[in-house]
Amino acid sequence: MGAILSSNNSKTRLSEACEVLQSETCKRQRLSSDYCEENTRLIPYLPDEISIQILARVPRIFYLNLKLASQAWKAAIMSTELFSLRKELGTSEEWLYILTKFNNDKLFWYALDPLSKRWQRLPPVPAVASEDESRKGSAALRMWNIVGSSIRIADAIMRVLGRRDALDRMPFCGCSIGAVDGCIYVVGGFTRASATRCVWQYDPVINAWNEASPMSIGRSYCKTGILNNKLYVAGGITRGPGGLTPLQSAEVFDPRTGLWSQLPSMPFAKAQVLPTAFLADLLKPIATGMTSYRGKLFVPQSLYCWPFFVDVGGEVYDPEINSWVEMPIGMGEGWPARQAGTKMSVTVDGDLYALDPSNSLQNAMIKVYDGEGDAWKVFADDVPVDNFTDSESPYLLAGLLGKLHVITTDANHNISVMQADIQKNPVSSQSSALSSSDISFSEQIESATESEMDIWNVIATRCGRSTELVSCQSLKV
């Protein structure tokens, strides 16, 4: 009897032990499952929706390192969802992108975060074959050759317009840069003796370059401008049956559709009224700049015969009537020109600024356009730049964070980004000044010139070694 009771008790204890063991096993399985589930999230124990909200508030300069955390983090940081949320939250950041060339003719893009003062190097543009050589199956050539060469811009234009066979021995050069809809575009350029139609797009969301739709015609040294969230290109030079010739054509790229559309050609009206056929053959009309201002595109123009550039005003494209009209006389004739006749300008907070090189090697002058008086006025007459004659672009202009910036290199080839402190200068936006005050625009300019205050502040520097400046763009992402 005792043996029977003992046997039953043993079975009961064994059954209870099995139940406990199964319960602990199930509990561990549930914990393990929950742990794995949490590990698949961007941030453990937080829904991904909350994690994305957190990432959207993190400064973009940290994204490059955060992508290394995991594949999930990399996918999140390179997603359009994250950057759309940043735009909604107002955490988008405007950076300055600078294209530089080293003494070995290699080109590098650098991005500057103006808030943290930190720089980030962009990936190189992929290799690309020339249109002629790709058909012959030859090796691809590097894209940076499209953007620049050891030949100075002035020499290149001289050879392009003066000698038809000059580019047969030239590397790729003469592309143009534009920034629209959150991306940077590298447009055209020469591939040996042929102007290319190629367009390359840099997308900061994925931090990579991709080939975009090509232009309708190959062009080099064309001018670019942004208007109504579209990229416009006009002029330049190309190689036709008779050799290298200036272009009057223009076209526009819509980033939403990825398509190019033709515009009416620039009339070059003043070039058509030269007194003799000899002068018409000798003087080549070219577009020397482009900027968007008050809802229109302004294209200054020159007649060229090396080594002279004769200003002939310019023309204005009005998108509402899809037509060109003559540029105001004061604007066209007074537009400052830098090396090789190029008219460098930028529109900041509704005002049009241009840089006027000085005869001195240590400074330059910034002018601002008075639309009401049709005249250029001095904004700052002592901009500290080094006007190196052996540099293609010793200085650049940029609009960043709603302020005017000048980018230059010093005697040691270090890059300096200088910001104009508008508050120290009585001149602000022309439109706001005219609407809110009885003081005339001219009086404000004169007051600013006489103030003799140092309005320039160096916000960032970078060791450039043997670097030359090529181009710059600002981009808000």
MORA-V117029 format. One line per field, one symbol per residue. ss: DSSP state (H for helix, E for strand, - for the rest). psi: psi as a letter, one per 40 degrees, with the letter a starting at -180 (. if undefined). burial: I if it has 9 or more other C-alpha atoms within 8 Angstrom, else O. Layout:
# MORA-V117029
ss: ???
psi: ???
burial: ???
This chain:
# MORA-V117029
ss: -HHHHHHHHHHHHHHHHHHHHHHHHHHHHHHHHHHHHHH--------HHHHHHHH----HHHHHHH----HHHHHHH--HHHHHHHHHH----EEEEEEEE-----EEEEEEE----EEEE------E--HHHHHH----E--HHHH-----HHHHHHHHHH---HHHH------EEEEE--EEEEE--EE--EE---EEEEE----EEEEE-------E--EEEEE--EEEEE--EEEE--EEEE---EEEEE----EEEEE-----HHHHH---HHHHHH-EEEE---EEE--EEEEEEEEEE--EEEEEEEEEEE----EEEE--HHHHHH----HHH---EEEE--EEEEEEE------EEEEEEE----EEEEEEEEE---------E-EEEEEE--EEEEEEE-----EEEEEE-HHH-----HHHHHHH----HHHHHHHHHHH----EEEEEEE-----EEEEEEEEE-
psi: dddddddddddddddddddddddddddddddddddddddeidhhehiddddddddeehhddeddddeedidddddddeidddddddddefeiihihhhhihieeehihhihhhedefiihhiiihiiiiidddddeeiiiihdedddiiehiddddddddedhdededeiihifiiiihifeiihhhaihgbehhieihihhhedefiiihihiidihiifiiiihhffihhiiaaiihadeahiiieiiiihhddefiiiiiiihdfddeefididdddddhhhiheihihhfeihhgiiihhhhfihhhfbaihhhddefiiiiiidddddehiiahfehhhiihhfeihiihhiidieeiahhiihhddefihihdheghgihgheehdgeiiiihhfeihihhiiadefhhhhhhhgddehehahddddddeiehidddddddddedfihehhheiihhebfiiidiiiihh.
burial: OOOOOOOOOOOOOOOOOOOOOOOOOOOOOOOOOOOOOIIOIIIOOIOIOOIIIOIIOOOOOOIOOIIIOOOIIIIIIIIOOIIOIIIOOOIIOIIIIIIIIIIOIIIIIIIIIIOOIIOOOIOOOOOOIIOOIIOOOOOIIIIIIIIIIOOIIOOIIIIIIIOIOIIOOIIIIIIIIIIIOIIIIIIIIIIIIIIIIIIIIIIIIOIOIOOIIOIOOIIIIIIIIIIOOIIIIIIIIIIOOOOIIIIIIIIIIIIOOIOIOOIIOIOIOOIOOIOOOOIIOOIIIIIIIIIIIOOIIIIIIIIIIOOOIOIIIIIIIIOOOIOIOOIOOIIIIOIIIIOOIIIIIIIIOIIIIIIIIOOOIOIIIIIIIIOOOIIIIIIIIOIOIIIOOOIIIIIIIIIIOOIIIIIIIIOOIIIIIIIIIIOOIIIIIIOOIIOOOOOOIOOIIIIIIOOOOOIIOIIIIOOIOOIIIIIIIIIOI
